[in-house]
């Protein structure tokens, strides 16, 4: 028997995730059913199969830009996204026929951010469910996050995170150390919730190294400042111990 899975904490997380999936599935199915009842004269025809589909994100997904800058869309014509017209009639390449592994995804900054983003969303969802279990009143923001499809309403999007990464110059917001794409690694990026913020919102998070995020946990701003000063002093002492002629070979923070 798996003792980890039977732990009350992990059991609660599993139940929350399962309930979230059921709610989101119901929301999508209800929306699709409503879209299929709309006037077909407003629908759009797929250029490959000739079928008409409602102009909603459940049937059409973004697929690059046209030469004039307009958005191009493709349809979900099959039973699953992997069986749509883009794959059935589009240009085949060896890469498209190969299933991407987690190692492939983690070779890019977008891959790292996508993985970390999913964890942040799950953490927010679990916190909301704990409040409900404790009988606490939810705010409007919490009600929206809980009631709708998380990927469609959560403000912390991949675009926000990519912009944040660029503004931080691909460095930890607290220590200044460079992030690395090598995976797994202690200097992989991680989404850190700033002190004083309850949820992972654009204004309430920053990107830090994985080891730093694990070290600080839910510490206060003052405690973080003390740790940052200690790290800075450690770097200075290391630099002095190596000496001016050998500093290039020393191990100091980036």
C-alpha positions in Angstrom: 0.0 0.0 0.0 1.2 3.5 -0.8 1.5 5.3 2.6 2.1 8.6 0.9 -1.2 8.5 -1.1 -3.1 7.5 2.1 -1.9 10.5 4.0 -4.8 12.8 4.9 -3.1 15.8 3.3 -2.5 14.0 0.0 -6.0 12.6 0.1 -7.5 16.1 0.4 -5.4 17.4 -2.5 -6.5 14.4 -4.7 -10.2 15.1 -3.8 -9.8 18.8 -4.6 -8.2 18.1 -8.0 -10.9 15.6 -8.8 -13.7 18.0 -7.9 -12.0 20.7 -9.9 -11.8 18.5 -13.0 -15.5 17.6 -12.7 -16.6 21.2 -12.3 -14.5 22.4 -15.3 -15.8 19.5 -17.4 -19.4 20.5 -16.6 -18.7 24.1 -17.4 -17.2 23.2 -20.8 -20.0 20.7 -21.7 -22.7 23.2 -20.8 -21.0 25.9 -22.9 -20.6 23.7 -25.9 -24.2 22.5 -25.7 -25.3 26.2 -25.7 -23.0 27.1 -28.6 -24.4 24.2 -30.7 -27.9 25.6 -30.3 -27.0 29.0 -31.9 -27.9 30.1 -35.4 -25.8 28.1 -37.9 -25.6 31.1 -40.2 -23.1 32.6 -37.7 -20.9 29.5 -37.7 -17.6 29.2 -39.6 -16.7 26.5 -42.1 -13.5 24.4 -41.8 -11.6 24.6 -45.0 -10.4 21.0 -44.8 -13.5 19.0 -43.9 -16.1 21.5 -44.9 -18.0 21.2 -41.6 -19.5 24.2 -39.9 -18.5 25.0 -36.3 -19.6 27.7 -33.8 -17.1 30.6 -33.5 -16.0 29.8 -29.9 -12.8 28.8 -28.4 -14.1 25.3 -27.8 -14.2 24.6 -31.5 -11.5 27.0 -32.9 -8.0 27.5 -31.5 -5.4 30.0 -32.4 -2.9 28.8 -35.0 -0.4 31.5 -35.8 -0.7 34.7 -37.7 -1.6 35.5 -41.3 0.8 37.5 -43.5 -1.4 40.6 -42.9 -1.2 40.1 -39.1 -4.7 38.7 -38.6 -5.2 35.7 -36.3 -5.4 32.3 -38.0 -7.5 29.6 -36.4 -7.8 25.8 -36.8 -10.6 23.5 -35.7 -11.1 20.7 -33.3 -12.8 18.5 -35.9 -12.1 15.1 -34.4 -13.0 13.6 -31.1 -9.8 14.8 -29.5 -7.3 17.7 -30.3 -4.9 15.1 -31.6 -7.4 14.1 -34.3 -8.3 17.5 -35.7 -8.0 18.7 -39.3 -4.7 20.4 -38.7 -3.1 17.0 -38.0 -5.2 15.1 -40.6 -4.6 17.5 -43.5 -1.7 19.6 -42.5 1.9 19.2 -43.5 3.5 16.3 -41.7 6.9 16.5 -40.2 9.0 14.0 -38.2 8.7 16.3 -35.2 4.9 16.4 -35.3 4.7 12.6 -35.3 6.8 12.3 -32.2 5.3 12.6 -28.7 7.0 15.3 -26.6 8.4 14.0 -23.3 8.8 16.1 -20.2 12.5 16.4 -20.9 11.7 18.0 -24.3 9.3 20.5 -22.7 11.8 21.5 -20.1 14.3 22.5 -22.7 12.6 25.9 -23.1 11.7 28.7 -20.7 8.1 28.4 -21.7 8.2 24.7 -20.7 9.6 25.6 -17.2 7.0 28.4 -16.7 4.1 26.2 -17.8 5.0 23.5 -15.3 5.5 26.0 -12.5 2.3 27.9 -13.4 0.2 24.7 -13.1 1.6 24.2 -9.6 0.7 27.7 -8.6 -2.9 27.4 -9.9 -3.3 24.1 -8.1 -2.0 25.7 -4.9 -4.5 28.6 -5.2 -7.4 26.1 -5.8 -6.4 24.0 -2.7 -6.3 27.2 -0.5 -9.8 28.1 -1.6 -11.1 24.6 -0.9 -9.5 24.8 2.6 -11.4 28.0 3.2 -14.7 26.4 2.2 -14.0 23.4 4.4 -13.4 25.9 7.3 -16.7 27.6 6.6 -15.1 31.0 5.6 -16.7 33.4 3.2 -15.2 33.6 -0.2 -14.3 36.9 -2.0 -15.5 37.6 -5.5 -12.0 36.7 -6.9 -12.1 33.4 -5.1 -15.6 32.6 -6.3 -14.5 33.3 -9.9 -11.4 31.1 -9.6 -13.5 28.3 -8.1 -16.6 28.4 -10.4 -15.0 28.9 -13.8 -12.4 27.0 -15.9 -9.1 27.8 -14.2 -7.2 28.2 -17.4 -9.7 30.8 -18.7 -10.0 33.0 -15.6 -6.7 32.8 -13.6 -4.8 36.1 -14.1 -1.3 34.5 -13.9 -1.0 33.5 -17.6 2.1 32.2 -19.5 2.3 35.6 -21.3 2.5 37.4 -17.9 5.3 35.0 -16.7 7.3 35.3 -19.9 7.2 39.1 -19.7 8.2 38.9 -16.0 11.2 36.6 -16.8 12.4 39.0 -19.5 12.1 42.0 -17.1 14.1 40.1 -14.5 16.8 39.5 -17.1 16.5 35.7 -16.5 17.8 36.1 -12.9 16.4 35.4 -9.5 14.5 38.4 -8.1 16.0 38.0 -4.7 19.6 36.8 -5.1 20.3 37.9 -8.7 21.5 34.4 -9.6 21.0 33.3 -13.2 18.4 30.7 -14.0 19.4 27.6 -15.8 17.5 25.5 -18.3 19.3 22.3 -17.2 16.7 20.1 -15.6 16.5 19.1 -12.8 18.7 21.8 -11.1 18.5 23.9 -7.9 18.8 27.0 -10.1 15.7 26.2 -12.1 13.2 29.0 -11.9 10.3 28.9 -9.5 7.2 31.1 -8.9 7.4 32.7 -5.5 4.5 34.3 -3.8 5.6 37.6 -2.2 5.0 38.2 1.5 1.6 39.7 2.1 -0.1 38.1 -0.9 -2.5 35.2 -0.5 -2.7 34.1 -4.1 -0.5 33.8 -7.2 -1.5 37.0 -9.0 0.7 39.0 -11.4 1.4 41.6 -8.8 1.9 39.1 -6.0 4.5 36.8 -7.5 8.1 37.0 -8.6 10.5 34.5 -10.2 13.2 33.0 -7.9 15.5 30.0 -8.0 14.0 26.7 -6.8 16.3 26.4 -3.9 15.5 29.9 -2.6 11.8 29.3 -2.8 12.1 26.1 -0.8 14.3 27.9 1.7 12.1 30.9 2.4 8.8 29.2 2.4 6.2 31.5 4.0 8.8 33.8 5.6 8.3 37.5 6.1 10.0 40.3 4.1 12.4 41.0 7.0 13.4 37.3 7.3 14.1 37.3 3.5 16.3 40.4 3.8 18.4 38.7 6.5 18.9 35.7 4.4 19.8 37.8 1.3 22.3 39.7 3.4 23.9 36.4 4.6 24.1 35.1 1.0 25.8 38.4 0.0 28.3 38.2 2.8 29.1 34.5 2.0 29.9 35.6 -1.5 32.2 38.3 -0.2 34.0 36.0 2.1 34.4 33.4 -0.6 35.9 36.0 -2.9 38.4 37.1 -0.3 39.4 33.6 0.5 40.1 32.8 -3.2 42.3 35.8 -3.6 42.6 38.4 -6.4 44.7 36.1 -8.7 42.2 33.2 -8.6 38.8 34.9 -8.4 37.9 33.7 -11.8 37.9 30.1 -10.5 36.0 30.8 -7.3 32.4 29.8 -6.7 30.5 33.0 -6.0 26.9 33.9 -6.6 26.1 35.2 -10.1 
